[in-house]
């Protein structure tokens, strides 16, 4: 296949202002996932869009989560939330969490 570039589990992009850190959640256009590598502003980077379970993702601390509830990305607060409103649905909670916890484990959906 002369036109094959790579498997579709990762999306290439240029790191934005401030750069990106490996393991952090990120939204690039209509895609979302976890930064596969750290990169400084303007450097090549890759976003893992394949889904999977990720821990220590930032969440709204005032929320409790029940295992299996829908989880959304609050772009304003840059945190995971159980509140749908206009937030982007990204996966489900993998485990129950009490109010006051700053991070959670989320089973992310595939980006497409």
N, C-alpha and C positions, 0 to 999 in steps of 0.2 A: 504494500500500500504506500504509494509515493506521497500521499497527502496526510498520513498519520502523524500527529504531533506527540501525543502522550496519552496515558490513561486519564480518564475524566475525574479522578478523585481529588485533584488539586487544580485550583484556578490561579494562574499567574497574575500578578498586579504589581504596581509600583507603590511602595510604602508612602503614605501621606505625611503631611506635616506632623512632626513629633515622632515619626517612625512607628513600628509595631514590635510587640514582644511575642515570642514563641509561647503558645499555650493560651493566649488570650482570645476571647470571642471577638469576631469582627464581621462587619457587613460591608460588602463591596458591590455596589450597584444593587441588583436583585438577588445576589447570592449571599449566603452567610455560612460561617464555619469557624474553625479554629486556626489561628496563624500557625503555620508549620515551622517557621523559622523567625528569628528576630531580624529586623532590618532597620537601618536608619532611613530617614526621609530621602526619597528619590531612588532608593535601591530596589532591585528586584526582590519580590517576595512571593510566597505561595500560601494560599488559603485551602485548608483541608475541608472539602464540602461533602465528604462521604458519609457523614453522620457518625454515630457512635456515642458512647457514654463518657462524659467529661466531668471531673470533679473540680471543686474550688472555683466555680464560676460566680462572679459577683451577683448578689441578689438583694432585693429590697428587704432590709433588716426587720421592718415592722410586719412582715408577712410570715405566716406559718404555711407550710406546704404539706399536703398529703401525698403519699406515694401514688404516682400515676396521673396526677393532674396535669392539664395543659400548661405549658410554660411559654411565655412571650418575652421578646426583647424590648425593653423600654429605652429607646434611643436617646431620650432627653436625659435620663439619669445614668445611662450606660450600665444598666443592671437587668438581671432576669427578674420577671414578675409573673404572678398568676393572674394579673388583671389584663383582660382582653383589650378593651377599648380600641384604640387605633394602633396598638402595638403589634409587632410582627411575631406570628406564631413560629417557634423554633424547635419545640420538642415537648417532652414530658419529664416531670420530676422523677428521679430515681432515688427514692427514699423519702421519709417524712422528716420535716424540720420544724423546730420550735421558732417562735418569734424571737428575734434578737440575734439570729445567726446571720453572718455577713456573706457566706458563700453557700452554694448548693451543688448537688450533682444532678446533671441533666442528660437525658438521652436525647441528643440532637437528631432532628430529622435530616434526611439528605436534602441538600439545597435545592434540588430539582429532581 
